[in-house]
Amino acid sequence: MNLYSFARAQQGMVLVICLIMLLLLTLSGLAAMRGSTLQEKMAGNSRDSEQAFLAAEAALRNGELFMTTAAAVASGAFDTTGTSGLYDVAESGVTTDWQSATANWRDSTALSEVAATPKYLVEKLPEVTNKGLSLEADQPLETMFIYRITASAVGKTTTSRAVLQSTFRR
């Protein structure tokens, strides 16, 4: 066998090996693109849930600000049906089911970065006696009112939802 016939017999194998290498590189590129797309979706979902959390926190602060006003504790503002998002749990003895579709919410300040206006509701809890003060015989014990504020908000899409609660003493 001479050198010319050996080189001629090997010409087809180079093409097959190159095609296999090209196929492997293509598969590697597709896997990298799929991973990149997944990471992009995860980053978007993380941002969406963060937006929902920030909007719920803003609604919670609006609820606390509302509780500092005189209108919040006006006579008849709280009732057992939760008209305008103000529930009197002390009178009814039943806590509010904030997951229920029939719950009454108060709208918070509208935000441009979320899909819906954040909301909050306020529950007036039973009166509490402050036992940390002096127990002198001629002094009555001080009582205080505790309120539970629940805020709910969605992110840029309605698929992410954040619910926060705080207690407020007045």
N, C-alpha and C positions, 0 to 999 in steps of 0.2 A: 504494500500500500504506500503510495507516495503522498507527499505533503498536500498536494492539490486536492486529492480525493478525500482526505481527512477533514480539511477545512470546509469543503462543500457539504459534507455530511452533517456538520455541526451548525449550519446557518439557521435552521428551523428551531433549534432548542433555545437560542438567544431570544427569539420572539416570544416563545411560550413563557420563559422565565420573566421577561419584562412585563408581560400581561398579568402574570400572577402577582408581581410586585406592585403594579398599578392597582390591582384589585384590593390588595392589603392596605395600600395608602388611602384608597377611597373609603373603605370600611372604617379605618381609623379616623378619618375626617368626619364621617357621618356620626360616629360615636361622640366625638368632641362637640359637634354642633348640638346633638341631643342633650348632652350634659350642660352646655351653655344655656340652652332654652329652659331647662329645668331650673337652673339657678336664677334665671331672670324671673320666672314665675314665682319662685320662693321669695325673692326680694320684693316683688310687687305685692304679694300677700302680706308680707311683714310690714310694709309701708301702709297698707290698707288697715291692718289691725291697729297700728300705731295711731293713725288718723282717728279711728273710732275711739281709742282710749283718750286721746287729747280732747276730742269733742265731748265725751262723757264727763271728763274732768271739768271742762268749762261749764257744762250744764250743772254739775254739782256745786261749783262756786256760785253760779247764779241762784241756785236754790238756797244756799247759805246766805247770800246777800239779801234775798227776798225775806228770809226769816229775821233779819235785823230791822225790817220796816214795821211800822205800827199796824199796817193793814194785815200783816201775817197773823197777828194774834187777836185781831178784832173779834168781837163777840159774834159767833155764828159762822166764822170763816171755815172752821173744820166741822165736818159732819161724817156720819157713818157710811154714806154713799160715795164720798170722795169727790164731791162736786168741785170742779176746777182743780183737781189734783191734790186736794187737802183732805186727808183722811183722819178721823178721830178714832184711833185704835183703843184709846182709854175707855171710851164709851161703849164701843161695840165688842171689845174683847177679842176681835178677830184680826189677824195681821193681813195686810194687803198682798194679794197674789200679783206681783208686778209682771209675771210672765203671761197673765191672762190677757186676752184680746179686749176684754171689757174694762180693763183698768183705765181710770181717768188720769191723764198726764197734763202737766203744764208745759207749754212750749218755752224753750230757752231762747237765747239769742241765736239767730240764724247764722250759720257759718258757710262760707263759699266752698270749702274744701271737702265737704261731706255730701252724701246723697240725700239726706233728710235732716230736718231741723232736730237738734238734740232736745230731749225732754227730761223732766224730772217730776217726782211726786214727793209729798211730805206727809209723814205719819206722825200724829201727836200720840206719844206713848203715855202710859199711866204716870201720874204725878209721883215724884220720888222725894223722900225725906232726906235732907242733908244731915247725916249724923256726925259729920266732922267738926261741927261747931260745939260751943260750950253747952253743957247739959244743966245749966242753972235751973233751979226750980221755977223761977218766975219768968223765964224766957221760953217762948214757944219755939219749937224746932222749925227751921227754915225748910220750905219745900221748893222744889224746882221742877220745871217742865223740860222734858227731853223730847227731841224730835228726831226721827230717822228720815234722812233725805236719800232717795234713790234716784240715780240719773242713768239714762240709757241713750246711746248714740250708735250710729253706724258710720262706717268709713266712706271711702270714695264709692264703694259698691255696697249694696245692702246685705251681702253675704257675710261681712264681718260686723260683729256687734259687741259693744262693751257695756257692761253694767257696773256701776260703782255705788257704794253706799257710805254715808257718814252719819254720825250722830251729832246733834247740835243742842247745846244747853242754852236756855234763855231764861 
